[in-house]
Amino acid sequence: MLTEFNLFGVFMAPIVVYALAALPITMGIRFMLWWSGLLGWFWHIALFEVSLYVCILCLLILYV
């Protein structure tokens, strides 16, 4: 069951922790896609990056 996290006396919802954990994962995948040249295949890169972040966030919530 998801519980609140205590960060120096401030209770934070679990979604905040998952959102912060999804950022470096997304940046790493984004860097690998940019380095390999696959990022240029997408029509709207910003929309793809947001959808990638949301997918990673949802996967973290479901499986962690």
N, CA, C and O atoms as CSV, one atom per row, in Angstrom:
chain,resi,resn,atom,element,x,y,z
A,1,MET,N,N,0.832,-1.180,0.000
A,1,MET,CA,C,0.000,0.000,0.000
A,1,MET,C,C,0.876,1.242,0.000
A,1,MET,O,O,1.884,1.290,0.704
A,2,LEU,N,N,0.508,2.224,-0.766
A,2,LEU,CA,C,1.280,3.451,-0.836
A,2,LEU,C,C,1.033,4.286,0.410
A,2,LEU,O,O,-0.112,4.495,0.812
A,3,THR,N,N,2.088,4.749,1.002
A,3,THR,CA,C,1.985,5.601,2.181
A,3,THR,C,C,2.704,6.901,1.915
A,3,THR,O,O,3.460,7.022,0.951
A,4,GLU,N,N,2.466,7.867,2.769
A,4,GLU,CA,C,3.128,9.161,2.632
A,4,GLU,C,C,4.585,9.044,3.053
A,4,GLU,O,O,4.932,8.238,3.917
A,5,PHE,N,N,5.423,9.849,2.438
A,5,PHE,CA,C,6.837,9.880,2.767
A,5,PHE,C,C,7.122,11.097,3.627
A,5,PHE,O,O,6.617,12.189,3.366
A,6,ASN,N,N,7.928,10.901,4.647
A,6,ASN,CA,C,8.289,11.983,5.545
A,6,ASN,C,C,9.638,12.534,5.106
A,6,ASN,O,O,10.649,11.836,5.183
A,7,LEU,N,N,9.657,13.759,4.655
A,7,LEU,CA,C,10.889,14.415,4.219
A,7,LEU,C,C,11.135,15.621,5.108
A,7,LEU,O,O,10.589,16.699,4.872
A,8,PHE,N,N,11.956,15.435,6.131
A,8,PHE,CA,C,12.284,16.481,7.101
A,8,PHE,C,C,11.034,17.079,7.744
A,8,PHE,O,O,10.937,18.292,7.928
A,9,GLY,N,N,10.091,16.220,8.077
A,9,GLY,CA,C,8.882,16.663,8.748
A,9,GLY,C,C,7.748,17.062,7.825
A,9,GLY,O,O,6.662,17.408,8.290
A,10,VAL,N,N,7.981,17.019,6.535
A,10,VAL,CA,C,6.946,17.362,5.557
A,10,VAL,C,C,6.471,16.059,4.915
A,10,VAL,O,O,7.258,15.319,4.324
A,11,PHE,N,N,5.185,15.795,5.041
A,11,PHE,CA,C,4.636,14.590,4.452
A,11,PHE,C,C,4.346,14.830,2.970
A,11,PHE,O,O,3.677,15.793,2.596
A,12,MET,N,N,4.863,13.935,2.148
A,12,MET,CA,C,4.698,14.061,0.701
A,12,MET,C,C,3.959,12.849,0.178
A,12,MET,O,O,4.160,11.728,0.645
A,13,ALA,N,N,3.102,13.089,-0.795
A,13,ALA,CA,C,2.379,11.997,-1.428
A,13,ALA,C,C,3.355,11.147,-2.242
A,13,ALA,O,O,4.363,11.665,-2.723
A,14,PRO,N,N,3.076,9.869,-2.403
A,14,PRO,CA,C,3.987,8.999,-3.157
A,14,PRO,C,C,4.156,9.420,-4.614
A,14,PRO,O,O,5.190,9.132,-5.217
A,15,ILE,N,N,3.176,10.084,-5.185
A,15,ILE,CA,C,3.278,10.510,-6.588
A,15,ILE,C,C,4.429,11.499,-6.778
A,15,ILE,O,O,5.034,11.550,-7.849
A,16,VAL,N,N,4.731,12.280,-5.747
A,16,VAL,CA,C,5.843,13.241,-5.843
A,16,VAL,C,C,7.169,12.501,-5.944
A,16,VAL,O,O,8.033,12.870,-6.740
A,17,VAL,N,N,7.328,11.475,-5.150
A,17,VAL,CA,C,8.572,10.698,-5.176
A,17,VAL,C,C,8.713,9.981,-6.511
A,17,VAL,O,O,9.798,9.950,-7.092
A,18,TYR,N,N,7.619,9.405,-6.997
A,18,TYR,CA,C,7.667,8.727,-8.290
A,18,TYR,C,C,7.941,9.715,-9.431
A,18,TYR,O,O,8.669,9.394,-10.370
A,19,ALA,N,N,7.363,10.900,-9.347
A,19,ALA,CA,C,7.588,11.902,-10.389
A,19,ALA,C,C,9.049,12.341,-10.420
A,19,ALA,O,O,9.623,12.541,-11.490
A,20,LEU,N,N,9.642,12.487,-9.244
A,20,LEU,CA,C,11.061,12.860,-9.191
A,20,LEU,C,C,11.957,11.713,-9.661
A,20,LEU,O,O,13.006,11.955,-10.258
A,21,ALA,N,N,11.556,10.479,-9.400
A,21,ALA,CA,C,12.346,9.333,-9.850
A,21,ALA,C,C,12.226,9.127,-11.355
A,21,ALA,O,O,13.150,8.606,-11.979
A,22,ALA,N,N,11.105,9.525,-11.945
A,22,ALA,CA,C,10.904,9.344,-13.378
A,22,ALA,C,C,11.732,10.332,-14.202
A,22,ALA,O,O,12.034,10.061,-15.365
A,23,LEU,N,N,12.099,11.460,-13.622
A,23,LEU,CA,C,12.861,12.470,-14.371
A,23,LEU,C,C,14.224,11.973,-14.853
A,23,LEU,O,O,14.500,12.084,-16.048
A,24,PRO,N,N,15.095,11.431,-13.990
A,24,PRO,CA,C,16.397,10.976,-14.514
A,24,PRO,C,C,16.282,9.796,-15.475
A,24,PRO,O,O,17.090,9.660,-16.394
A,25,ILE,N,N,15.281,8.943,-15.265
A,25,ILE,CA,C,15.091,7.826,-16.189
A,25,ILE,C,C,14.715,8.352,-17.569
A,25,ILE,O,O,15.232,7.893,-18.588
A,26,THR,N,N,13.805,9.324,-17.582
A,26,THR,CA,C,13.383,9.929,-18.851
A,26,THR,C,C,14.535,10.647,-19.530
A,26,THR,O,O,14.705,10.545,-20.745
A,27,MET,N,N,15.328,11.374,-18.751
A,27,MET,CA,C,16.468,12.085,-19.331
A,27,MET,C,C,17.489,11.112,-19.910
A,27,MET,O,O,18.087,11.385,-20.950
A,28,GLY,N,N,17.690,9.978,-19.242
A,28,GLY,CA,C,18.626,8.980,-19.760
A,28,GLY,C,C,18.148,8.362,-21.061
A,28,GLY,O,O,18.930,8.198,-21.998
A,29,ILE,N,N,16.867,8.018,-21.124
A,29,ILE,CA,C,16.317,7.465,-22.365
A,29,ILE,C,C,16.331,8.510,-23.470
A,29,ILE,O,O,16.625,8.201,-24.625
A,30,ARG,N,N,16.011,9.755,-23.108
A,30,ARG,CA,C,16.028,10.842,-24.094
A,30,ARG,C,C,17.428,11.046,-24.652
A,30,ARG,O,O,17.588,11.254,-25.855
A,31,PHE,N,N,18.447,10.989,-23.796
A,31,PHE,CA,C,19.827,11.136,-24.251
A,31,PHE,C,C,20.215,9.996,-25.184
A,31,PHE,O,O,20.850,10.226,-26.214
A,32,MET,N,N,19.839,8.769,-24.833
A,32,MET,CA,C,20.169,7.632,-25.697
A,32,MET,C,C,19.474,7.734,-27.050
A,32,MET,O,O,20.065,7.392,-28.074
A,33,LEU,N,N,18.224,8.200,-27.067
A,33,LEU,CA,C,17.518,8.382,-28.335
A,33,LEU,C,C,18.142,9.498,-29.167
A,33,LEU,O,O,18.230,9.385,-30.390
A,34,TRP,N,N,18.574,10.571,-28.512
A,34,TRP,CA,C,19.220,11.676,-29.227
A,34,TRP,C,C,20.574,11.235,-29.777
A,34,TRP,O,O,20.924,11.558,-30.912
A,35,TRP,N,N,21.332,10.499,-28.968
A,35,TRP,CA,C,22.659,10.055,-29.380
A,35,TRP,C,C,22.588,9.087,-30.553
A,35,TRP,O,O,23.443,9.117,-31.438
A,36,SER,N,N,21.574,8.231,-30.562
A,36,SER,CA,C,21.457,7.256,-31.643
A,36,SER,C,C,20.790,7.833,-32.891
A,36,SER,O,O,20.820,7.203,-33.948
A,37,GLY,N,N,20.196,9.002,-32.788
A,37,GLY,CA,C,19.552,9.629,-33.930
A,37,GLY,C,C,18.094,9.250,-34.104
A,37,GLY,O,O,17.456,9.678,-35.066
A,38,LEU,N,N,17.557,8.455,-33.191
A,38,LEU,CA,C,16.159,8.033,-33.303
A,38,LEU,C,C,15.173,9.124,-32.913
A,38,LEU,O,O,13.999,9.053,-33.275
A,39,LEU,N,N,15.629,10.120,-32.189
A,39,LEU,CA,C,14.736,11.190,-31.767
A,39,LEU,C,C,14.253,12.030,-32.944
A,39,LEU,O,O,13.194,12.652,-32.872
A,40,GLY,N,N,15.014,12.049,-34.007
A,40,GLY,CA,C,14.626,12.798,-35.191
A,40,GLY,C,C,13.493,12.164,-35.987
A,40,GLY,O,O,12.944,12.798,-36.888
A,41,TRP,N,N,13.140,10.944,-35.675
A,41,TRP,CA,C,12.058,10.267,-36.382
A,41,TRP,C,C,10.689,10.770,-35.981
A,41,TRP,O,O,9.712,10.574,-36.703
A,42,PHE,N,N,10.618,11.421,-34.827
A,42,PHE,CA,C,9.319,11.839,-34.300
A,42,PHE,C,C,8.938,13.209,-34.840
A,42,PHE,O,O,9.773,14.101,-34.988
A,43,TRP,N,N,7.653,13.344,-35.129
A,43,TRP,CA,C,7.160,14.573,-35.733
A,43,TRP,C,C,7.195,15.728,-34.741
A,43,TRP,O,O,7.645,16.824,-35.078
A,44,HIS,N,N,6.727,15.492,-33.526
A,44,HIS,CA,C,6.676,16.535,-32.505
A,44,HIS,C,C,7.483,16.038,-31.307
A,44,HIS,O,O,6.984,15.265,-30.489
A,45,ILE,N,N,8.721,16.484,-31.213
A,45,ILE,CA,C,9.655,15.940,-30.230
A,45,ILE,C,C,9.210,16.253,-28.805
A,45,ILE,O,O,9.317,15.398,-27.926
A,46,ALA,N,N,8.716,17.459,-28.563
A,46,ALA,CA,C,8.281,17.821,-27.212
A,46,ALA,C,C,7.098,16.964,-26.769
A,46,ALA,O,O,7.036,16.543,-25.614
A,47,LEU,N,N,6.181,16.708,-27.661
A,47,LEU,CA,C,5.038,15.864,-27.335
A,47,LEU,C,C,5.488,14.436,-27.041
A,47,LEU,O,O,4.956,13.786,-26.140
A,48,PHE,N,N,6.459,13.955,-27.794
A,48,PHE,CA,C,6.998,12.622,-27.533
A,48,PHE,C,C,7.683,12.566,-26.174
A,48,PHE,O,O,7.529,11.581,-25.451
A,49,GLU,N,N,8.433,13.600,-25.811
A,49,GLU,CA,C,9.137,13.597,-24.536
A,49,GLU,C,C,8.159,13.619,-23.365
A,49,GLU,O,O,8.384,12.943,-22.361
A,50,VAL,N,N,7.091,14.378,-23.479
A,50,VAL,CA,C,6.087,14.410,-22.416
A,50,VAL,C,C,5.398,13.053,-22.307
A,50,VAL,O,O,5.171,12.559,-21.203
A,51,SER,N,N,5.068,12.457,-23.435
A,51,SER,CA,C,4.411,11.153,-23.390
A,51,SER,C,C,5.361,10.080,-22.863
A,51,SER,O,O,4.921,9.160,-22.174
A,52,LEU,N,N,6.642,10.178,-23.170
A,52,LEU,CA,C,7.623,9.247,-22.618
A,52,LEU,C,C,7.699,9.384,-21.110
A,52,LEU,O,O,7.745,8.381,-20.397
A,53,TYR,N,N,7.713,10.620,-20.612
A,53,TYR,CA,C,7.738,10.853,-19.164
A,53,TYR,C,C,6.498,10.279,-18.489
A,53,TYR,O,O,6.601,9.649,-17.437
A,54,VAL,N,N,5.333,10.492,-19.082
A,54,VAL,CA,C,4.087,9.980,-18.495
A,54,VAL,C,C,4.087,8.458,-18.491
A,54,VAL,O,O,3.640,7.843,-17.523
A,55,CYS,N,N,4.577,7.848,-19.554
A,55,CYS,CA,C,4.636,6.381,-19.602
A,55,CYS,C,C,5.581,5.827,-18.544
A,55,CYS,O,O,5.264,4.835,-17.888
A,56,ILE,N,N,6.718,6.449,-18.376
A,56,ILE,CA,C,7.669,5.990,-17.363
A,56,ILE,C,C,7.106,6.203,-15.960
A,56,ILE,O,O,7.281,5.356,-15.084
A,57,LEU,N,N,6.434,7.327,-15.747
A,57,LEU,CA,C,5.805,7.585,-14.450
A,57,LEU,C,C,4.743,6.542,-14.146
A,57,LEU,O,O,4.671,6.041,-13.024
A,58,CYS,N,N,3.924,6.210,-15.127
A,58,CYS,CA,C,2.880,5.194,-14.921
A,58,CYS,C,C,3.497,3.820,-14.654
A,58,CYS,O,O,2.999,3.072,-13.813
A,59,LEU,N,N,4.568,3.488,-15.357
A,59,LEU,CA,C,5.232,2.207,-15.105
A,59,LEU,C,C,5.848,2.147,-13.708
A,59,LEU,O,O,5.822,1.100,-13.060
A,60,LEU,N,N,6.395,3.255,-13.249
A,60,LEU,CA,C,6.920,3.281,-11.893
A,60,LEU,C,C,5.817,3.102,-10.860
A,60,LEU,O,O,5.992,2.380,-9.879
A,61,ILE,N,N,4.698,3.748,-11.074
A,61,ILE,CA,C,3.587,3.641,-10.130
A,61,ILE,C,C,3.042,2.212,-10.114
A,61,ILE,O,O,2.701,1.690,-9.052
A,62,LEU,N,N,2.960,1.585,-11.274
A,62,LEU,CA,C,2.395,0.247,-11.336
A,62,LEU,C,C,3.311,-0.831,-10.775
A,62,LEU,O,O,2.843,-1.760,-10.118
A,63,TYR,N,N,4.618,-0.716,-11.030
A,63,TYR,CA,C,5.516,-1.823,-10.741
A,63,TYR,C,C,6.485,-1.600,-9.591
A,63,TYR,O,O,7.267,-2.497,-9.276
A,64,VAL,N,N,6.463,-0.455,-8.966
A,64,VAL,CA,C,7.386,-0.214,-7.827
A,64,VAL,C,C,6.584,-0.124,-6.562
A,64,VAL,O,O,7.149,0.074,-5.486
